[in-house]
């Protein structure tokens, strides 16, 4: 007898949950349908025109000036590995490499 009551309770809760979710979905769909498609089409046209104008502008070209000597912080130590400079970078304030 208690199994039947439990089963009826679970089915009742599931039914109420389904009804609530269905109403929530209906409200959401109604809110989405409230938007005027002409407003959205106008917005798309404005955005496409803006993209076209941005694509027509040339991008500024910037070049970094190569420095003669690399700027290296004082606490880094320089080593050489396979003929190329390598820098030892301490991980903490107390880590010092010579």
C-alpha positions as CSV (number, residue, x, y, z in Angstrom):
1,X,0.0,0.0,0.0
2,X,2.8,2.4,0.8
3,X,4.4,1.7,-2.6
4,X,1.3,2.8,-4.3
5,X,1.2,6.0,-2.3
6,X,4.8,6.7,-3.1
7,X,4.3,6.0,-6.8
8,X,1.2,8.3,-6.9
9,X,3.2,11.0,-5.2
10,X,6.2,10.7,-7.6
11,X,3.8,10.7,-10.6
12,X,2.1,13.8,-9.2
13,X,5.3,15.7,-8.7
14,X,6.5,14.8,-12.2
15,X,3.1,15.9,-13.7
16,X,3.3,19.2,-11.9
17,X,6.9,19.7,-13.0
18,X,6.0,19.0,-16.6
19,X,3.1,21.5,-16.5
20,X,5.3,24.2,-15.0
21,X,8.1,23.7,-17.5
22,X,5.6,23.7,-20.4
23,X,4.2,27.1,-19.2
24,X,7.7,28.5,-18.8
25,X,8.5,27.4,-22.4
26,X,5.3,29.0,-23.7
27,X,6.2,32.3,-22.0
28,X,9.7,32.3,-23.4
29,X,8.4,31.6,-26.9
30,X,5.9,34.4,-26.6
31,X,8.6,36.8,-25.6
32,X,10.8,35.8,-28.5
33,X,7.8,36.2,-30.9
34,X,7.2,39.7,-29.6
35,X,10.2,41.1,-31.4
36,X,9.4,42.7,-34.7
37,X,11.2,41.0,-37.6
38,X,11.5,44.4,-39.4
39,X,13.4,45.9,-36.5
40,X,15.8,43.0,-36.6
41,X,16.3,43.3,-40.4
42,X,17.0,47.0,-40.0
43,X,19.6,46.2,-37.4
44,X,21.2,43.6,-39.6
45,X,21.4,46.2,-42.5
46,X,23.1,48.8,-40.2
47,X,25.6,46.2,-38.9
48,X,26.4,45.0,-42.4
49,X,27.0,48.6,-43.6
50,X,29.3,49.2,-40.6
51,X,31.3,46.0,-41.3
52,X,31.7,47.1,-45.0
53,X,32.9,50.6,-43.9
54,X,35.4,49.0,-41.4
55,X,36.7,46.6,-44.1
56,X,37.4,49.5,-46.4
57,X,39.7,51.3,-44.0
58,X,43.3,50.4,-44.2
59,X,44.9,48.9,-41.1
60,X,47.8,50.9,-39.7
61,X,51.1,49.2,-40.0
62,X,53.4,49.5,-37.0
63,X,56.9,48.2,-36.9
64,X,58.9,47.7,-33.7
65,X,62.4,49.3,-33.9
66,X,65.0,46.6,-33.1
67,X,67.1,47.7,-30.2
68,X,70.9,47.2,-30.3
69,X,71.0,45.7,-26.9
70,X,68.2,43.8,-25.3
71,X,66.6,45.3,-22.2
72,X,66.9,42.8,-19.5
73,X,65.9,43.2,-15.8
74,X,68.7,43.3,-13.3
75,X,67.8,40.1,-11.5
76,X,67.8,38.0,-14.7
77,X,71.1,36.2,-15.5
78,X,72.3,35.6,-19.0
79,X,73.7,32.3,-20.1
80,X,74.5,30.9,-23.5
81,X,72.9,27.7,-24.9
82,X,73.8,26.4,-28.3
83,X,75.2,29.8,-29.3
84,X,72.1,31.7,-28.4
85,X,71.6,33.9,-25.3
86,X,69.3,32.4,-22.6
87,X,68.1,34.2,-19.5
88,X,67.6,32.6,-16.1
89,X,64.6,34.1,-14.5
90,X,64.2,33.7,-10.8
91,X,60.8,32.5,-9.7
92,X,60.7,34.2,-6.3
93,X,62.3,37.2,-4.5
94,X,64.8,34.9,-2.7
95,X,65.9,33.0,-5.8
96,X,69.2,34.5,-7.0
97,X,71.3,32.9,-9.7
98,X,74.9,34.0,-10.5
